[in-house]
Amino acid sequence: MIEHRPFLTLGAIKSDWLDARLHFRVGETGRAEHAPLGPLYVWNDDVFAPRSGFGLHAHRNVEIVTWVRSGAITHEDDAGNRARLVADSVQAMSAGATIHHAERNDEDVPARLFR
């Protein structure tokens, strides 16, 4: 069944550098009625402010797909990989037990992405 979730009804995280809308509830964040959909449990509509982002952090046993919708995101991990993803780029990453990665907007304009 397809459920329409208007953008303004989504859960939200807002900080000085991140404006995120949560299509699914993550832990205690987001709307209780927006439960994960099987193995798909995170889909965020994020805006990273210029010169901001997530430093190195871990994930465990997940597949992460990032689609840059505008601007650019720099991705790097502790295995020495580094890539600049520009608008209309998609990256898929398999995060096993030990990967640490960072996602940053190193640009002078906001970056908008799904992840």
C-alpha positions as protocol buffer text, in pm:
chain_id: "A"
residue {
  index: 1
  type: MET
  ca { x: 0 y: 0 z: 0 }
}
residue {
  index: 2
  type: ILE
  ca { x: 130 y: 345 z: -88 }
}
residue {
  index: 3
  type: GLU
  ca { x: 92 y: 605 z: 183 }
}
residue {
  index: 4
  type: HIS
  ca { x: 125 y: 972 z: 94 }
}
residue {
  index: 5
  type: ARG
  ca { x: 334 y: 1155 z: 353 }
}
residue {
  index: 6
  type: PRO
  ca { x: 335 y: 1530 z: 283 }
}
residue {
  index: 7
  type: PHE
  ca { x: 678 y: 1683 z: 337 }
}
residue {
  index: 8
  type: LEU
  ca { x: 563 y: 1910 z: 620 }
}
residue {
  index: 9
  type: THR
  ca { x: 420 y: 1612 z: 814 }
}
residue {
  index: 10
  type: LEU
  ca { x: 753 y: 1427 z: 826 }
}
residue {
  index: 11
  type: GLY
  ca { x: 962 y: 1408 z: 1142 }
}
residue {
  index: 12
  type: ALA
  ca { x: 1239 y: 1666 z: 1152 }
}
residue {
  index: 13
  type: ILE
  ca { x: 1587 y: 1726 z: 1288 }
}
residue {
  index: 14
  type: LYS
  ca { x: 1708 y: 2083 z: 1272 }
}
residue {
  index: 15
  type: SER
  ca { x: 2044 y: 2213 z: 1389 }
}
residue {
  index: 16
  type: ASP
  ca { x: 2274 y: 2497 z: 1293 }
}
residue {
  index: 17
  type: TRP
  ca { x: 2409 y: 2293 z: 1000 }
}
residue {
  index: 18
  type: LEU
  ca { x: 2153 y: 2018 z: 926 }
}
residue {
  index: 19
  type: ASP
  ca { x: 1788 y: 2038 z: 827 }
}
residue {
  index: 20
  type: ALA
  ca { x: 1658 y: 1682 z: 792 }
}
residue {
  index: 21
  type: ARG
  ca { x: 1312 y: 1546 z: 720 }
}
residue {
  index: 22
  type: LEU
  ca { x: 1264 y: 1183 z: 823 }
}
residue {
  index: 23
  type: HIS
  ca { x: 1044 y: 966 z: 606 }
}
residue {
  index: 24
  type: PHE
  ca { x: 1072 y: 692 z: 871 }
}
residue {
  index: 25
  type: ARG
  ca { x: 1103 y: 709 z: 1248 }
}
residue {
  index: 26
  type: VAL
  ca { x: 1463 y: 657 z: 1367 }
}
residue {
  index: 27
  type: GLY
  ca { x: 1485 y: 553 z: 1732 }
}
residue {
  index: 28
  type: GLU
  ca { x: 1282 y: 810 z: 1923 }
}
residue {
  index: 29
  type: THR
  ca { x: 1312 y: 1071 z: 1646 }
}
residue {
  index: 30
  type: GLY
  ca { x: 1033 y: 1123 z: 1396 }
}
residue {
  index: 31
  type: ARG
  ca { x: 666 y: 1039 z: 1388 }
}
residue {
  index: 32
  type: ALA
  ca { x: 566 y: 719 z: 1568 }
}
residue {
  index: 33
  type: GLU
  ca { x: 326 y: 623 z: 1286 }
}
residue {
  index: 34
  type: HIS
  ca { x: 607 y: 638 z: 1028 }
}
residue {
  index: 35
  type: ALA
  ca { x: 756 y: 294 z: 1102 }
}
residue {
  index: 36
  type: PRO
  ca { x: 1030 y: 141 z: 885 }
}
residue {
  index: 37
  type: LEU
  ca { x: 920 y: -41 z: 571 }
}
residue {
  index: 38
  type: GLY
  ca { x: 1076 y: -386 z: 595 }
}
residue {
  index: 39
  type: PRO
  ca { x: 1452 y: -358 z: 545 }
}
residue {
  index: 40
  type: LEU
  ca { x: 1418 y: 9 z: 445 }
}
residue {
  index: 41
  type: TYR
  ca { x: 1436 y: 188 z: 777 }
}
residue {
  index: 42
  type: VAL
  ca { x: 1595 y: 524 z: 699 }
}
residue {
  index: 43
  type: TRP
  ca { x: 1515 y: 767 z: 421 }
}
residue {
  index: 44
  type: ASN
  ca { x: 1610 y: 1123 z: 504 }
}
residue {
  index: 45
  type: ASP
  ca { x: 1567 y: 1437 z: 297 }
}
residue {
  index: 46
  type: ASP
  ca { x: 1870 y: 1635 z: 419 }
}
residue {
  index: 47
  type: VAL
  ca { x: 2005 y: 1983 z: 363 }
}
residue {
  index: 48
  type: PHE
  ca { x: 2366 y: 2035 z: 479 }
}
residue {
  index: 49
  type: ALA
  ca { x: 2468 y: 2397 z: 534 }
}
residue {
  index: 50
  type: PRO
  ca { x: 2786 y: 2512 z: 356 }
}
residue {
  index: 51
  type: ARG
  ca { x: 3112 y: 2395 z: 518 }
}
residue {
  index: 52
  type: SER
  ca { x: 2943 y: 2142 z: 749 }
}
residue {
  index: 53
  type: GLY
  ca { x: 2862 y: 1776 z: 784 }
}
residue {
  index: 54
  type: PHE
  ca { x: 2919 y: 1453 z: 969 }
}
residue {
  index: 55
  type: GLY
  ca { x: 3272 y: 1365 z: 1080 }
}
residue {
  index: 56
  type: LEU
  ca { x: 3394 y: 1006 z: 1085 }
}
residue {
  index: 57
  type: HIS
  ca { x: 3129 y: 780 z: 1237 }
}
residue {
  index: 58
  type: ALA
  ca { x: 3044 y: 410 z: 1226 }
}
residue {
  index: 59
  type: HIS
  ca { x: 2758 y: 208 z: 1086 }
}
residue {
  index: 60
  type: ARG
  ca { x: 2715 y: -165 z: 1122 }
}
residue {
  index: 61
  type: ASN
  ca { x: 2582 y: -404 z: 859 }
}
residue {
  index: 62
  type: VAL
  ca { x: 2382 y: -159 z: 650 }
}
residue {
  index: 63
  type: GLU
  ca { x: 2369 y: -51 z: 289 }
}
residue {
  index: 64
  type: ILE
  ca { x: 2374 y: 328 z: 251 }
}
residue {
  index: 65
  type: VAL
  ca { x: 2261 y: 498 z: -69 }
}
residue {
  index: 66
  type: THR
  ca { x: 2324 y: 871 z: -106 }
}
residue {
  index: 67
  type: TRP
  ca { x: 2165 y: 1068 z: -389 }
}
residue {
  index: 68
  type: VAL
  ca { x: 2289 y: 1427 z: -415 }
}
residue {
  index: 69
  type: ARG
  ca { x: 2005 y: 1640 z: -544 }
}
residue {
  index: 70
  type: SER
  ca { x: 2183 y: 1978 z: -545 }
}
residue {
  index: 71
  type: GLY
  ca { x: 2523 y: 2105 z: -437 }
}
residue {
  index: 72
  type: ALA
  ca { x: 2796 y: 1851 z: -358 }
}
residue {
  index: 73
  type: ILE
  ca { x: 2895 y: 1617 z: -76 }
}
residue {
  index: 74
  type: THR
  ca { x: 3246 y: 1491 z: -4 }
}
residue {
  index: 75
  type: HIS
  ca { x: 3252 y: 1134 z: 125 }
}
residue {
  index: 76
  type: GLU
  ca { x: 3554 y: 970 z: 281 }
}
residue {
  index: 77
  type: ASP
  ca { x: 3617 y: 662 z: 489 }
}
residue {
  index: 78
  type: ASP
  ca { x: 3890 y: 519 z: 705 }
}
residue {
  index: 79
  type: ALA
  ca { x: 3991 y: 279 z: 427 }
}
residue {
  index: 80
  type: GLY
  ca { x: 4134 y: 576 z: 236 }
}
residue {
  index: 81
  type: ASN
  ca { x: 3847 y: 621 z: -10 }
}
residue {
  index: 82
  type: ARG
  ca { x: 3741 y: 975 z: -93 }
}
residue {
  index: 83
  type: ALA
  ca { x: 3491 y: 1106 z: -349 }
}
residue {
  index: 84
  type: ARG
  ca { x: 3315 y: 1432 z: -426 }
}
residue {
  index: 85
  type: LEU
  ca { x: 2954 y: 1361 z: -522 }
}
residue {
  index: 86
  type: VAL
  ca { x: 2789 y: 1634 z: -726 }
}
residue {
  index: 87
  type: ALA
  ca { x: 2421 y: 1695 z: -806 }
}
residue {
  index: 88
  type: ASP
  ca { x: 2255 y: 1393 z: -970 }
}
residue {
  index: 89
  type: SER
  ca { x: 2528 y: 1159 z: -837 }
}
residue {
  index: 90
  type: VAL
  ca { x: 2439 y: 841 z: -651 }
}
residue {
  index: 91
  type: GLN
  ca { x: 2669 y: 646 z: -423 }
}
residue {
  index: 92
  type: ALA
  ca { x: 2604 y: 304 z: -270 }
}
residue {
  index: 93
  type: MET
  ca { x: 2815 y: 195 z: 26 }
}
residue {
  index: 94
  type: SER
  ca { x: 2819 y: -135 z: 210 }
}
residue {
  index: 95
  type: ALA
  ca { x: 2898 y: -66 z: 575 }
}
residue {
  index: 96
  type: GLY
  ca { x: 3013 y: -384 z: 745 }
}
residue {
  index: 97
  type: ALA
  ca { x: 3134 y: -418 z: 1098 }
}
residue {
  index: 98
  type: THR
  ca { x: 3431 y: -182 z: 1091 }
}
residue {
  index: 99
  type: ILE
  ca { x: 3380 y: 97 z: 837 }
}
residue {
  index: 100
  type: HIS
  ca { x: 3388 y: 459 z: 953 }
}
residue {
  index: 101
  type: HIS
  ca { x: 3288 y: 728 z: 707 }
}
residue {
  index: 102
  type: ALA
  ca { x: 3231 y: 1102 z: 689 }
}
residue {
  index: 103
  type: GLU
  ca { x: 2993 y: 1306 z: 475 }
}
residue {
  index: 104
  type: ARG
  ca { x: 3063 y: 1677 z: 446 }
}
residue {
  index: 105
  type: ASN
  ca { x: 2953 y: 1972 z: 243 }
}
residue {
  index: 106
  type: ASP
  ca { x: 3288 y: 2138 z: 168 }
}
residue {
  index: 107
  type: GLU
  ca { x: 3119 y: 2385 z: -67 }
}
residue {
  index: 108
  type: ASP
  ca { x: 3000 y: 2746 z: -26 }
}
residue {
  index: 109
  type: VAL
  ca { x: 2634 y: 2659 z: -104 }
}
residue {
  index: 110
  type: PRO
  ca { x: 2387 y: 2425 z: 70 }
}
residue {
  index: 111
  type: ALA
  ca { x: 2375 y: 2060 z: -41 }
}
residue {
  index: 112
  type: ARG
  ca { x: 2047 y: 1873 z: -62 }
}
residue {
  index: 113
  type: LEU
  ca { x: 2041 y: 1494 z: -63 }
}
residue {
  index: 114
  type: PHE
  ca { x: 1842 y: 1182 z: 1 }
}
residue {
  index: 115
  type: ARG
  ca { x: 2010 y: 917 z: 214 }
}
